[in-house]
Amino acid sequence: MKYTEALNLDPYNKKLNSVIYSNRALTYMKRSEKVKALQDLNKSLELDPNYMKSLVRRAELNMERQDYTAALNDYSKMQ
């Protein structure tokens, strides 16, 4: 809930909001809420396509979901 509140503080700060979405996604991942986690990671990377933590988390999540093509795509962006 606090991450959602933080997103509303400065909606124009793309870098910060990318981090917040990624952190909220991690909490969803720990709670096995994979769809919500993926949505937040996608939003994080929409705001900052080069945010490494979001790329790693999304790749890991896609591996868990057995979406290997998507995971490989994210891993390839890390080079």
N, C-alpha and C positions, 0 to 999 in steps of 0.2 A: 504494500500500500504506500509506503514511503517513497519508493521509486516512482510510482505514478504521480505522487504529489510533486516530486522533484522535476518531473518532465514538464509540469505546468508553470514552473517558476520562470523559465526563460526559453520559450518555444523557438526562439530564433538562433540559439547557440547550438549549431549542428554538432560540433566536436563533443561538447559536454553531453548532449542528449544521446549521441551515439554510444558513449560510455554507459550512460544510465540504462539505455535499452539492453545493452550487452550484459550488464550486471543483473538486471531483472530477468533476462533470459536464463542466466545461470541459476537463479533461484527456482525458476520453472523446471529446469533440467533436473535439479536435485529432488524436485517433487514429482518427477516423471510426467510432467505436463509438456509433452514434446511438441504439440501443435502450437501452444502459446509461446514456447521457447523459440521455435523456428520463426514465428511471426515477428518476435522481438529482434531476433538476430538479423532477419531480412531488413527490418526497419533501421537497425543500427548501421548496416552496411549501405543502405540507401543514403543515409546521412554522411557516412564516411567510408567509402568503398575500400580504403586501405587499412582499416582498423584491424590490426592483427589478432587481437583477442577474439573478436567476433568471427573472423575467418576460421580460427582454430576451433572455436566452440561449435560453429555451424558444421564444419567438417566432421567433428566428433559425433555430433548429433545425427548427421546423415549416415555415418557409418553404423550407428546403432539402429537406424531406421532401414538399413541395408540399401540405401540409395547411394551406391558406390560411384556412379557417374557424377552426381552432385558433389560428393565428398572429394573426389579426385579434382574436380574443377576448383574447389576452394583450396585444396592443398597446392595446386599448381600456381595459384596466385601468391603464394607465400615465398616464392623464390626471388 
